[in-house]
Amino acid sequence: MSAGFILLNLETNYFFPSSCMGPEDYKIVSRFVKSKMDNDAIDLLDDDL
């Protein structure tokens, strides 16, 4: 997996590097975040998910 991360810009910013979890867990978290956010409001480094 390439170096990826999830960055949520909210009142408090959250940064989730892909290196802090297994590849399958990262995919699950990425899909969950995408499902909860407006597609235009989120930009993940890994576009292949």
PyMOL commands that set and color helices and strands:
alter all, ss='L'
color gray80, all
select helices_A, chain A and resi 18-20+23-36+39-41
alter helices_A, ss='H'
color red, helices_A
select strands_A, chain A and resi 5-8+14-17
alter strands_A, ss='S'
color yellow, strands_A
deselect
rebuild
show_as cartoon
